[in-house]
Amino acid sequence: MAGAVVKGHVMSVRWGILALLTEGPMYGARIRSEFEQRTGGTWPLNVGQVYTTLARLERDGLVEGQEADDEGRIGYRITREGRRQVELWWTSPVPREDSPRSELVIKLALAVTVPGVDVQQIVQNQRSASLSHLQDLTRLKRGTQASPAGNDSGSDLAWSLVLDHLIFTAEAELRWLDHVEGRLQREAARSGRRPQHDHQAHDHQARDHETETVVR
């Protein structure tokens, strides 16, 4: 589980590159550009990472390099086996055996066990930051909805889906923080401690007003 985040990112880049190459041969810089364009730059790549992944794919017989062009750029094309692997990827669900590590979850799990840590303050600080992030995403979503459709509608739809996912993830984090605060208050009441001040109701109203019509 320790390497789940890195492993998941590496695998997504691997499959992303293979999927792009099903459209035709590409060199590394173009693969990087296409990947970032279609995902809205949410998961930026560097050229070194692209070529490292291409080298592994070539080693595994899934892509093959071509002769360098006049500018010295080496293109890559997908092999028959690589295409077969991509088709299998399209039709297979993404595995969930590994749970990605979350710094926020780790922080709160440790905070409730370490004496002297103001866990309520951690939750409130995080809620403010997460709500601000959600508001940024919803404003970005409104901007994309207001913009006229471009020539590359496929990329527009891809970015819209990525943005929806980010919004839903941010909303889920805020709901989880509400749950954590409720648990903390119940534990405080059970032990006879006085619960600390609560901004939960106000934040509920703020984010509900901000997001109720953006994604739905």
Steps between C-alpha positions, in 0.01 A plus 500: 500500500794733560559540129136513394498864392820473298397167352158630398649811337760299309236257372265780390782664303589166343144436383450860399803488271390172345149634443636809323723290277198307370424817301835487322876536558615788722823625651538573870429873505178455305388217729554728795308782334208278402479341846492835678256655253251218535515496879498878537855508637376344824780243505798667329777284357861578426665379183747288697213309660343443160819360349568285806153348463548457125826314564318259733219453252756427228675252727166327557429482128203736512651782293788529258720794416537640152793662327574856605356772278695795355479677837633196687165412656425131549139402447333199657220283375292241677552132423228243444545375855487855630174560319361176644599613851327836452181329382511287814553813710197673349275209590638431850404686819773694678625283790447627854725261692730781609367791706684821413657676796343830598707746701180645646375163621840415646518841672160460666556136591820599678355820648232314695769285661760767583437692824470877478399523133195715427324264261196725465724782379663268247157409365387862481821613328471220248132566440574865418775399257291223342200730463717762331633232264146386420393857428797542263398181318136601471596841361723324249211271411269795444764655276521189284121480477477865393771469234390413145587150386842486339611312195626210711177397673653166604767676707236736643293205616808325643595806705140544614492142631830548682369821654178330609706232673705761684184677615336181623823404680517838673134473602562152640796628703285773651229250591762279662633796700144568620481137608833526682387810687178328600695202633730730695204679658337173600824375651541828689144475635556140604816587691349812657717747308341815360489496117688781333326758277345370181488666158349194338149636434634819343737306275218267394298797379796660325601197301142393422436844351828485307459155345135405482459571125855470368540128434146371521 
